[in-house]
């Protein structure tokens, strides 16, 4: 009986102490892309950024519906009329407002990454 209690307890301890694999996330986040002049916002789930609008380069209707927490943490900064720019191969998420550009660099495990995926700084 004691073994049955100890095993789940040990699994819980070891699973909580694992650090994220930042290199795997670099590849995942750098693959996404979005160019959108925001016309509609949807609030969905916490890890979701769902917006509709127009691609500012092609002038065609499009949507950005990303299931990643990196973009979603900035959704409160995005308003109707703002433009979202996330280029494939880059680790910056940009929000263009009428008079300001907000640029967020990706961070993982206390490290800030350059747009090209190399480490910029560590805490």
C-alpha positions, 0 to 999 in steps of 0.5 A, a space after each residue: 500500500 505504501 508503494 502505491 502512495 509513494 509512486 504518485 507522490 514522486 511523480 508529482 515532485 519530479 514533474 513540477 521541477 522540470 524546466 521547459 525545453 526552450 529550444 523546442 519552443 523556439 522552433 514552434 513559435 518561430 514557425 507561426 505567422 500573422 499579418 492582420 489589421 484587426 476588425 474583430 476579436 474573440 476571447 475564446 480560451 486563455 491560450 487562444 488568440 482569435 481575431 479577424 480582419 484584413 491582411 495589410 499587404 494583400 488587402 484580403 480578409 483573413 484571420 489569426 487563430 493561434 493556440 499559443 500562450 505567447 500571443 494570447 498574453 498580449 491580447 488585452 493590448 490589442 484593439 480594433 484598428 491595430 495591426 498585428 505583425 508576426 513574421 515566420 522565422 522571427 521571435 517577436 510579436 508586434 502590435 502596431 497602433 496609430 502612434 506606437 509600435 509595441 514589440 514583444 520578444 519571446 522569453 523562456 525560462 528567464 531568457 530573452 531571445 533575439 528575433 532570430 532565436 539566439 539568446 539575448 539575455 538571461 536573468 
